[in-house]
Amino acid sequence: MAASLLACEVSDLCLGKPALRSISISATLADALSILTKIDEGYISVWSCGDHSSSKADSDLHCRCVGKVCMVDIICFLCRQENLLQPAIGLQSPISVLIPEGFELVRHLEPHASLMEAIDLIHDGVHNLVIPIKMSISKRKNILKKSLANSISSLHNDQEYCWLAPEDIIRYLLNSIGLFSTTAANPINSFNIIDTNNILAVRYDESALSILPLISQALIHQSSVAIVDLDDKLIGEISPFTLNFCDETVVAAIATLTAGELMGYIDCGGPPDDLVQLVKERLEEKNLEAVLEWVEEESLTISSSSSSICSSSDDEFGCGSSSSGSGRSGRICGYSARVMRRSEAIVCYPWNSLVAVMIQALAHRVSYMWVIQEDGTLAGTVTFPSLLAVFRDRLKFL
């Protein structure tokens, strides 16, 4: 079994993975926003396809995925001071402004590459591995026919691609956890993987707008921003995961609320009426009427294109999803009905076992865990890359 794990190729992890949704590097933020509000995935891949080639065929055959974009990227960009004054104009900016410089968050990898190669890249900071999907000749012909009819193709370099994330590799390794039984049962504080130096945390009464740099850092480092009380005890978080399924109107809340208030605003169930009214009042106080007008226009668009509205019932999540399958389905009242947890932080303790932390992170669909002491104070974070580092070291000795 150990030999089969070491012989594993990344293509083995791609079975059943959907083809990547993509957008051109030459598109605008408005284009990206339009796609993100209509798809189930939280990210869209950004491709550079030789826009200056002599023909579309030549362009498609020289494509590279150069990054990924999510709603959090757009929200953070719109929250910049110059864009708050003219949000509609900010949305006409090229999507390239969202690709962080100095961080290679996506990397192409051949399907025959080993599992160890994939783990090494994830450990080095890569978020997603772009892998070609094996296709039959008949399937490729069908895709080409559809792309000719719609002028939209999921093919690049005459090939479809999917991507692998750290979560996919962690789940794959969990299926072979018997090989690591001794290691997996040990507490996480025995592996030196608790990061105590890069804790992103703010007090609950700090301005939400002031924590935007931390949200951007959390997005890159696949973590979150902790909200703590005056005794530095964890009371919640502002998670890129949760923000990623908000709609663009949350920009108004970030521009006006405190960190603690923002937690309540984005909490699964939709923003309460009193916070909505507070946002409007503070926008007027800050002379941000342009944002208020833009938010009201966007809210009307969202309402008219969604077939479900927020409910005041006792339903746990307080909102339904669109049954139409079109428009801004799933993004209602400032958040997505697909977000299946509230803004409380997902935590573990230093003495929890490695396998317990893995299972909890996978169950909550997070790529990080807050590590707290018994009294609730923050001790650090554990991320998927740090967990993978443990398995990488053990695999070398199998």
Secondary structure, DSSP 4 states (H G I P E B T S, - for coil): -HHHHHT-BGGGG-TTPPPPPEEETTSBHHHHHHHHTTSSSSEEEEEE--TTSSSHHHHHTT-EEEEEEEHHHHHHHHTSHHHHHSHHHHTTSBGGGGS-TT---EEE--TT-BHHHHHHHHHTT--EEEEEPP--HHHHHHHHHHHHHHS--S-BTTB-EEEE-HHHHHHHHHTTGGGGHHHHTSBGGGTT--B-S---EEETTSBTGGGHHHHHHHHHHT--EEEE-TT-BEEEEE-HHHHTTS-TTHHHHHHHSBHHHHHHHHSTT---HHHHHHHHHHHHHTT-HHHHHHHHHHHHHHHHH-S--B--SS-TT-B---SS-SSSTTEETTEETT--S-SSPPEE-TTSBHHHHHHHHHHHT-SEEEEE-TTSBEEEEEEHHHHHHHHHHHHTT-
